[in-house]
């Protein structure tokens, strides 16, 4: 991380000292902006084409079909493309990567091909209502995929793309990540280790009259609590021989989590399901289960399935240790264990990310939008860019402006599509230009 960050910090320092990251567009940047405006409807057509292909994570052929469309676009840009299949037992479609060499700052541009809407969902087509477009994945994140392609096209238009090393990563299972992560995110992590800068192209956020930049995102991981008590007639509950039972012990643990672990800034954890009784069966993959018990039987078993979000690896580890200590302090005749499941890591607000944010804000000002503000990480969920955060500096939220992701009310503002493309193209141009020999 130190090596990657030093490369980027040098580039940013050069940008400011040379007057590159200014509040005015250079002639080449203006040429890109004009080209993007002239091809705005072409970008909308590509968006419509991909939105009209149903590509829920588990709709493998749909994911592959969107991949074929995006591969066509990357091939036309001269990138070396590769479809990366996942092992059959993972039950995922795979990923599309495009690569090209060059000099100077190495860029990783991240999107995803899948949506949360599966093949049997009624929300399935692109609909345009003036400057608003609706459809499955139009905001999350097929518009962001289009931004990547057209930003690279704009850079090609002025002859800048040839010298820029770039990897475009379109994952096929962002909405329901395949396990194990060591396989499903192997290629993305390796690209992050190669890159100097990583950009995630989820939807941008504009509110309260300001554009907001995303320099950090919280993690998303899971935990499972399993509690065991001594099954017995309820007349003996609380006695030395029978003890408290599994449900009272689970209640103690959850209450302690709430009172003793809750409260640290940026930390949240949630108990999503709880089943308790004499017999309990739970399927964590389907998030459903069954339980049986009677009021005159001290319950033998409880299973609680939850999630957790943190701002840093250190916060995650600290929280897990606190939870383990609480779980170990059992009521009489009970025992408990907690297991933690790795998920999306945190994207911490590093110095390098803040430096990137300054350049992006300058670009935004040059486009007449004013300076950007920093988004509270509580306002965004986890994303693929987090997997590369330990290795490279980055920004997220570089897509078009929209809302309603994961719902039938999903929409994107089509006037923001060229804006997002300009931001990305000019940002890459400014960061890349200063590291050319």
C-alpha positions as CSV (number, residue, x, y, z in Angstrom):
1,X,0.0,0.0,0.0
2,X,2.9,2.4,0.8
3,X,4.4,1.9,-2.6
4,X,1.1,2.3,-4.4
5,X,0.2,5.4,-2.4
6,X,3.6,7.0,-3.0
7,X,3.2,6.7,-6.7
8,X,-0.2,8.3,-6.6
9,X,0.7,11.1,-4.1
10,X,3.6,12.0,-6.4
11,X,1.2,12.3,-9.3
12,X,-1.3,14.4,-7.4
13,X,1.5,16.7,-6.2
14,X,2.6,17.2,-9.8
15,X,-1.0,17.9,-10.8
16,X,-1.3,20.8,-8.3
17,X,2.2,22.2,-8.8
18,X,1.9,22.1,-12.6
19,X,-1.6,23.7,-12.5
20,X,-3.2,20.7,-14.2
21,X,-5.9,20.0,-11.6
22,X,-7.5,23.4,-12.1
23,X,-11.0,24.8,-12.2
24,X,-10.8,25.2,-16.0
25,X,-10.8,22.6,-18.8
26,X,-7.7,22.3,-21.0
27,X,-8.2,22.3,-24.7
28,X,-8.0,18.5,-24.8
29,X,-10.4,18.2,-22.0
30,X,-12.8,20.5,-23.7
31,X,-12.5,18.3,-26.8
32,X,-13.4,15.3,-24.8
33,X,-16.4,17.1,-23.2
34,X,-17.7,18.2,-26.6
35,X,-17.3,14.6,-28.0
36,X,-19.2,13.2,-25.0
37,X,-22.1,15.6,-25.5
38,X,-22.2,14.7,-29.2
39,X,-22.4,11.0,-28.4
40,X,-24.8,11.2,-25.4
41,X,-27.6,9.4,-27.2
42,X,-25.2,6.6,-28.3
43,X,-24.4,6.0,-24.6
44,X,-28.1,5.9,-23.8
45,X,-28.6,3.3,-26.6
46,X,-25.9,1.1,-25.1
47,X,-27.5,1.5,-21.7
48,X,-30.9,0.4,-23.1
49,X,-29.4,-2.6,-24.8
50,X,-27.9,-3.9,-21.6
51,X,-30.9,-3.1,-19.4
52,X,-33.1,-5.0,-21.8
53,X,-31.1,-8.2,-21.1
54,X,-32.2,-9.7,-17.8
55,X,-29.1,-10.5,-15.9
56,X,-30.0,-11.4,-12.3
57,X,-27.0,-13.0,-10.6
58,X,-28.4,-16.5,-10.9
59,X,-29.6,-15.9,-14.5
60,X,-26.2,-17.1,-15.8
61,X,-26.9,-16.8,-19.5
62,X,-28.2,-13.3,-19.1
63,X,-25.1,-12.3,-17.2
64,X,-23.0,-13.8,-20.0
65,X,-25.1,-12.0,-22.7
66,X,-24.5,-8.6,-21.0
67,X,-20.8,-9.6,-20.9
68,X,-20.8,-10.3,-24.6
69,X,-22.2,-6.8,-25.3
70,X,-19.6,-5.1,-23.0
71,X,-16.9,-7.3,-24.5
72,X,-17.8,-6.0,-28.0
73,X,-17.3,-2.5,-26.7
74,X,-14.0,-3.2,-25.0
75,X,-12.7,-5.1,-28.0
76,X,-13.5,-2.1,-30.2
77,X,-11.4,0.0,-27.9
78,X,-8.4,-2.2,-28.4
79,X,-8.4,-3.9,-25.0
80,X,-7.5,-7.5,-24.6
81,X,-10.6,-9.1,-23.2
82,X,-11.1,-12.4,-21.3
83,X,-14.2,-14.1,-19.9
84,X,-13.2,-15.8,-16.6
85,X,-15.4,-18.7,-15.8
86,X,-16.0,-19.8,-12.2
87,X,-15.9,-23.4,-11.1
88,X,-19.2,-25.2,-11.7
89,X,-19.8,-25.8,-8.0
90,X,-19.8,-22.1,-7.3
91,X,-22.9,-21.7,-9.5
92,X,-21.9,-18.3,-10.9
93,X,-21.6,-17.1,-14.5
94,X,-18.1,-15.5,-14.3
95,X,-16.5,-12.2,-15.0
96,X,-15.4,-10.1,-18.0
97,X,-12.0,-8.4,-17.8
98,X,-10.4,-6.1,-20.4
99,X,-6.7,-5.1,-20.2
100,X,-4.3,-2.8,-22.0
101,X,-0.7,-1.7,-21.3
102,X,0.8,1.7,-21.3
103,X,2.9,4.1,-19.2
104,X,2.5,5.9,-15.9
105,X,-0.5,5.6,-13.5
106,X,-2.2,2.2,-13.8
107,X,-6.0,2.4,-13.6
108,X,-8.5,-0.2,-12.5
109,X,-12.1,0.5,-13.5
110,X,-14.8,-1.6,-11.8
111,X,-18.4,-2.4,-12.8
112,X,-20.7,-5.4,-12.6
113,X,-22.9,-7.2,-15.1
114,X,-25.5,-8.7,-12.8
115,X,-28.6,-7.2,-11.1
116,X,-30.8,-8.3,-8.2
117,X,-33.7,-9.0,-10.6
118,X,-33.9,-12.6,-11.6
119,X,-35.5,-14.1,-14.7
120,X,-39.0,-14.4,-13.2
121,X,-39.1,-10.8,-12.0
122,X,-41.8,-8.6,-13.6
123,X,-39.4,-5.6,-13.6
124,X,-37.5,-6.4,-16.8
125,X,-37.3,-3.7,-19.5
126,X,-35.8,-0.3,-20.2
127,X,-38.4,2.5,-20.2
128,X,-37.5,6.1,-21.1
129,X,-39.7,9.0,-19.7
130,X,-38.0,12.2,-21.0
131,X,-34.7,12.5,-19.2
132,X,-35.5,9.7,-16.8
133,X,-34.9,6.0,-17.6
134,X,-36.2,3.1,-15.6
135,X,-35.4,-0.6,-15.7
136,X,-33.7,-3.4,-13.9
137,X,-30.1,-2.4,-13.2
138,X,-30.4,1.0,-14.9
139,X,-28.9,2.6,-11.8
140,X,-27.1,-0.4,-10.2
141,X,-25.1,-0.5,-12.3
142,X,-25.5,-0.8,-16.0
143,X,-25.3,3.0,-16.4
144,X,-21.9,2.8,-14.6
145,X,-20.7,0.2,-17.0
146,X,-21.6,2.5,-19.9
147,X,-19.7,5.4,-18.2
148,X,-16.5,3.3,-18.2
149,X,-16.8,2.5,-21.9
150,X,-17.5,6.0,-23.0
151,X,-14.9,7.6,-20.8
152,X,-12.3,5.4,-22.5
153,X,-13.8,6.3,-25.9
154,X,-13.4,10.0,-25.1
155,X,-9.8,9.4,-24.1
156,X,-9.2,7.6,-27.4
157,X,-10.8,10.5,-29.3
158,X,-8.0,12.8,-28.2
159,X,-5.3,10.2,-28.6
160,X,-4.7,9.8,-24.9
161,X,-5.9,6.2,-24.4
162,X,-2.9,4.6,-26.1
163,X,-0.5,5.5,-23.3
164,X,-2.8,4.7,-20.4
165,X,-2.5,1.3,-18.7
166,X,-5.9,0.1,-17.7
167,X,-7.9,-2.9,-16.5
168,X,-11.7,-2.9,-16.8
169,X,-13.3,-5.4,-14.4
170,X,-16.9,-6.3,-14.9
171,X,-17.8,-8.9,-12.2
172,X,-20.8,-11.2,-12.8
173,X,-21.8,-11.8,-9.2
174,X,-21.6,-8.5,-7.3
175,X,-25.2,-8.7,-6.0
176,X,-24.8,-12.3,-4.7
177,X,-21.1,-13.0,-4.5
178,X,-19.9,-16.5,-5.1
179,X,-18.1,-18.4,-2.4
180,X,-15.3,-18.8,-1.6
181,X,-14.2,-15.2,-2.0
182,X,-10.6,-16.5,-2.6
183,X,-11.8,-17.7,-6.0
184,X,-14.7,-15.3,-6.9
185,X,-12.6,-12.2,-6.2
186,X,-9.1,-13.6,-7.0
187,X,-8.8,-11.8,-10.4
188,X,-10.2,-8.5,-9.0
189,X,-7.8,-8.6,-6.1
190,X,-4.8,-9.3,-8.4
191,X,-5.9,-6.3,-10.6
192,X,-6.0,-4.2,-7.4
193,X,-2.5,-5.2,-6.5
194,X,-1.4,-4.2,-10.0
195,X,-3.2,-0.8,-10.0
196,X,-2.2,2.6,-8.7
197,X,-5.7,3.9,-8.7
198,X,-9.1,2.1,-8.6
199,X,-12.5,3.6,-9.5
200,X,-15.9,2.1,-8.8
201,X,-18.7,3.2,-11.0
202,X,-21.8,2.7,-8.9
203,X,-24.3,5.6,-9.1
204,X,-23.2,9.1,-8.1
205,X,-25.0,11.0,-5.3
206,X,-26.3,14.5,-5.6
207,X,-28.4,16.0,-2.8
208,X,-28.9,19.3,-0.9
209,X,-27.5,21.2,-3.9
210,X,-24.1,19.4,-3.8
211,X,-22.3,16.6,-5.5
212,X,-20.9,14.0,-3.1
213,X,-17.7,12.0,-3.5
214,X,-17.2,8.5,-2.0
215,X,-13.8,7.9,-0.5
216,X,-14.8,5.2,2.0
217,X,-17.3,2.4,2.3
218,X,-18.0,0.1,5.2
219,X,-17.5,-3.7,5.2
220,X,-20.2,-6.2,5.0
221,X,-19.7,-9.5,6.8
222,X,-21.7,-12.0,8.6
223,X,-21.9,-13.8,12.0
224,X,-23.8,-16.8,13.3
225,X,-24.5,-17.3,17.0
226,X,-25.3,-20.9,18.2
227,X,-26.5,-21.3,21.7
228,X,-27.1,-24.7,23.5
229,X,-29.0,-25.3,26.7
230,X,-30.1,-28.3,28.7
231,X,-33.4,-29.7,27.6
232,X,-35.6,-30.4,30.6
233,X,-39.1,-29.9,32.0
234,X,-39.8,-26.2,32.4
235,X,-40.6,-26.7,36.1
236,X,-36.9,-26.9,36.7
237,X,-35.8,-23.9,34.8
238,X,-33.3,-21.6,36.6
239,X,-32.4,-24.5,39.0
240,X,-28.7,-25.4,39.4
241,X,-29.2,-28.6,37.6
242,X,-31.3,-27.3,34.6
243,X,-30.0,-23.8,34.2
244,X,-31.3,-20.9,32.1
245,X,-32.0,-22.6,28.8
246,X,-30.8,-21.6,25.3
247,X,-33.3,-18.8,24.7
248,X,-32.5,-16.9,27.9
249,X,-28.8,-17.3,27.2
250,X,-29.3,-16.0,23.6
251,X,-31.2,-13.0,25.0
252,X,-28.4,-12.3,27.4
253,X,-25.9,-12.3,24.6
254,X,-27.9,-10.1,22.2
255,X,-28.7,-7.6,25.0
256,X,-25.0,-7.4,25.8
257,X,-24.1,-6.8,22.2
258,X,-26.6,-4.0,22.2
259,X,-25.4,-2.4,25.4
260,X,-21.7,-3.1,25.4
261,X,-20.6,-3.3,21.7
262,X,-23.0,-0.9,20.0
263,X,-22.1,2.8,19.8
264,X,-18.7,3.0,18.1
265,X,-18.7,5.4,15.1
266,X,-19.4,3.8,11.8
267,X,-20.1,0.4,13.4
268,X,-23.4,-1.3,12.9
269,X,-24.4,-5.0,13.4
270,X,-27.8,-6.6,12.9
271,X,-29.5,-9.8,14.1
272,X,-31.4,-10.7,11.0
273,X,-33.0,-14.0,11.9
274,X,-33.4,-15.9,15.2
275,X,-34.8,-19.4,15.7
276,X,-35.1,-21.2,19.1
277,X,-36.7,-24.2,20.7
278,X,-36.2,-27.9,21.3
279,X,-35.2,-28.6,17.7
280,X,-33.9,-26.0,15.2
281,X,-32.9,-26.3,11.6
282,X,-31.5,-23.3,9.7
283,X,-30.3,-22.9,6.1
284,X,-28.0,-19.9,6.1
285,X,-27.9,-19.8,2.2
286,X,-31.6,-19.5,2.0
287,X,-32.0,-17.5,5.2
288,X,-34.9,-19.7,6.4
289,X,-35.4,-22.5,8.8
290,X,-37.8,-24.3,11.1
291,X,-38.2,-24.7,14.9
292,X,-40.2,-26.8,17.3
293,X,-40.6,-26.3,21.0
294,X,-43.2,-26.3,23.8
295,X,-43.8,-23.9,26.7
296,X,-43.2,-26.7,29.2
297,X,-39.8,-27.6,27.8
298,X,-36.6,-25.7,28.5
299,X,-35.3,-24.9,25.0
300,X,-32.2,-26.7,23.8
301,X,-31.0,-24.6,20.9
302,X,-31.0,-21.1,19.4
303,X,-29.4,-20.0,16.1
304,X,-29.1,-16.3,15.4
305,X,-27.8,-15.1,11.9
306,X,-26.6,-11.5,11.6
307,X,-24.5,-9.1,9.7
308,X,-21.9,-6.4,10.5
309,X,-20.5,-3.3,8.9
310,X,-17.3,-1.5,9.9
311,X,-15.1,1.3,8.5
312,X,-11.8,-0.5,8.9
313,X,-10.2,-3.9,9.4
314,X,-9.1,-2.8,12.9
315,X,-12.7,-1.9,13.9
316,X,-13.9,-5.3,12.5
317,X,-11.3,-7.2,14.5
318,X,-12.0,-5.2,17.7
319,X,-15.7,-5.7,17.4
320,X,-15.3,-9.5,16.9
321,X,-13.2,-9.8,20.0
322,X,-15.7,-8.0,22.1
323,X,-18.5,-10.2,20.8
324,X,-16.5,-13.4,21.5
325,X,-15.9,-12.3,25.1
326,X,-19.6,-11.8,25.7
327,X,-20.5,-15.1,24.1
328,X,-18.1,-16.9,26.4
329,X,-19.6,-15.6,29.7
330,X,-22.4,-18.2,29.8
331,X,-25.4,-18.6,32.0
332,X,-25.6,-21.8,34.0
333,X,-25.9,-25.0,32.0
334,X,-25.6,-23.2,28.7
335,X,-22.9,-22.9,26.1
336,X,-22.5,-20.7,23.1
337,X,-20.2,-20.1,20.1
338,X,-20.1,-17.4,17.5
339,X,-18.6,-17.7,14.0
340,X,-17.8,-14.9,11.7
341,X,-18.1,-15.0,7.9
342,X,-15.8,-12.9,5.7
343,X,-17.6,-10.7,3.2
344,X,-16.9,-7.3,1.6
345,X,-13.9,-5.7,3.3
346,X,-14.0,-2.0,4.4
347,X,-12.7,0.8,2.1
348,X,-11.1,3.1,4.7
349,X,-10.9,6.9,4.1
350,X,-7.1,6.9,3.5
351,X,-4.9,9.9,2.7
352,X,-4.5,8.6,-0.8
353,X,-8.3,8.5,-1.3
354,X,-8.6,12.0,0.0
355,X,-6.0,13.2,-2.4
356,X,-8.0,11.6,-5.3
357,X,-11.1,13.3,-4.0
358,X,-9.4,16.7,-4.3
359,X,-8.6,16.1,-8.0
360,X,-12.2,14.9,-8.6
361,X,-13.6,18.0,-7.0
362,X,-11.4,20.2,-9.2
363,X,-12.8,18.3,-12.2
364,X,-16.3,18.9,-11.0
365,X,-15.6,22.6,-10.6
366,X,-14.2,22.8,-14.1
367,X,-17.4,21.3,-15.4
368,X,-19.4,24.0,-13.7
369,X,-20.8,21.9,-10.8
370,X,-18.9,23.4,-7.9
371,X,-16.7,21.6,-5.3
372,X,-17.7,18.2,-4.1
373,X,-18.4,17.2,-0.5
374,X,-17.4,13.9,1.2
375,X,-20.2,11.4,1.6
376,X,-20.7,9.9,5.0
377,X,-19.8,6.2,4.7
378,X,-23.0,5.3,6.5
379,X,-24.8,6.4,3.4
380,X,-23.4,3.7,1.1
381,X,-23.3,-0.1,1.2
382,X,-20.4,-2.3,0.3
383,X,-19.1,-2.9,-3.2
384,X,-16.4,-4.6,-5.3
385,X,-14.1,-1.6,-5.0
386,X,-13.7,-2.5,-1.4
387,X,-11.8,-5.7,-2.3
388,X,-9.0,-3.7,-3.8
389,X,-8.9,-1.0,-1.1
390,X,-6.1,-2.6,0.9
391,X,-3.8,-2.4,-2.1
392,X,-4.5,0.8,-4.0
393,X,-6.1,4.2,-3.6
394,X,-9.6,4.7,-4.9
395,X,-12.9,6.4,-5.3
396,X,-16.4,5.0,-5.6
397,X,-19.7,6.4,-6.9
398,X,-18.4,7.6,-10.3
399,X,-21.5,6.6,-12.2
400,X,-24.6,8.5,-13.3
401,X,-27.1,10.0,-10.9
402,X,-30.0,7.8,-9.9
403,X,-31.9,6.1,-7.1
404,X,-34.1,3.2,-6.2
405,X,-31.5,0.4,-6.8
406,X,-32.8,-3.0,-5.8
407,X,-36.4,-1.9,-6.2
408,X,-39.0,-1.6,-9.0
409,X,-38.6,2.1,-8.7
410,X,-35.0,2.1,-9.9
411,X,-34.2,5.1,-12.2
412,X,-31.4,7.1,-13.6
413,X,-31.2,10.7,-14.8
414,X,-30.0,10.5,-18.4
415,X,-28.7,14.0,-18.3
416,X,-26.2,12.9,-15.7
417,X,-24.8,10.2,-18.0
418,X,-22.6,12.5,-20.0
419,X,-21.7,14.3,-16.8
420,X,-20.4,11.1,-15.3
421,X,-18.5,10.2,-18.4
422,X,-16.8,13.6,-18.5
423,X,-15.9,13.4,-14.8
424,X,-14.3,9.9,-15.3
425,X,-12.5,10.8,-18.6
426,X,-11.0,14.1,-17.3
427,X,-10.1,12.5,-14.0
428,X,-8.2,9.7,-15.7
429,X,-6.6,12.2,-18.1
430,X,-5.4,14.5,-15.4
431,X,-4.0,11.7,-13.2
432,X,-2.4,9.9,-16.1
433,X,-0.9,12.9,-17.9
434,X,1.4,13.8,-15.0
435,X,3.1,10.4,-14.8
436,X,4.1,10.2,-18.5
437,X,7.9,10.4,-19.0
